[in-house]
Amino acid sequence: MRSDWRWHQVGEQGDTKMRRFTLMKRQANGRQRGMSVIGLLLLLVLIGAVALVAMRVIPMYVQYYSIKSTIESVRKESVGDMAKEEIQRA
C-alpha cells in the first residue's frame, strides 16, 4: 500500500476498478469529436460580428460606386451647353 498523501488508500479490488474506470474514460475522451457549447457560442458571436460589420460597410460601398458611376456618365455627356436645371433633372 502507498503512503503518499495525494492518493487514497484503497484495497486491491477498488484499485482495479479505478484503473478500469480511468482506462474507459481515456478511451471515451479519445473518441469524442465535435465542438463544445462554448466553442459553438464563440463561433456564433464571430459570425454575428462579421455580419454586423458587413451590414454597416456594404451600403457605403454601394452608394460610393453609384455616385462614382453617375459622375462618370455625366462627365462623358456634353453638359457644356446645358442649363443647371437640365443637368439636375438628368
N, C-alpha and C positions, 0 to 999 in steps of 0.2 A: 504494500500500500504506500501511497505517496503522502508525504507530509508537507507538501507545498501549500501555502495559504491561498493560492489562486484556484485551486481545484477542490471540489467537494469530494469527500471520501465516499465512494460507492462500492458495493460488492461487485464481484465478477459478472454477475448476471446484469446488473444495472450498467456496468461499463460497456458490455457488449451491445446492449440496447442503444446506449448513447452513440457508440460508433456507427451502428447501423442507421440510426436516425440522421447523423451527420452526413454519412455517405449518401443517403437518399436525398437529403436537402441539396447537397452539391450537384447530384445528377439532375434534380429538378431545375435548379438555377441554370445549369448548362443548357437545358433545352428551351428555356424561356426566350422568346423573341418578341419584338414589337416595341411600342412606345408607352411610356408611363403616362399617367394622367397629367403630371406636371409638364412633361415634355410636350404633350398634346396642347395644353393651355399656352405654353410658350410659343408653340408654332402658330396657334390661332391669333395670339397677340401680334406676332410678327407679320402675319398675313394682313391683319386689320390695319397695322401701321402703314404697310406698303400701299394698301388700298386707299387709305386716307390721304396719303401724300399724292397718289395718282389722281384722286378726285379733285385735289386742290391745284395741281400743276397742269394737268392736261387742258382744262379750259383756257388757261393763259396762253398756251402754245397755239391752240386752235384760233383764238382771237388774233394773236400776233400774225400768223400766216394768212388769215383772212384779210387783215388790214394791209399786209405787205402785197398780196396779190391784187387788191383793189388799187393801191398806189401804182403798181406796175402797169396795170391796164390803163389807168388814167394817163400815165406818162407816155404810153405808146400811142394814145389817141392825140389828134391835133386839137389842143384846147386853147391855142393862142387866140383864136378869133371868137371863142365862146364867151358869153357873159357869165358873171359869177353865179347867177340863179340857174342857168342852164347846166353848169358844172355840178352844182349841188343836187339838182334833180337827177342827173345821170348817175 
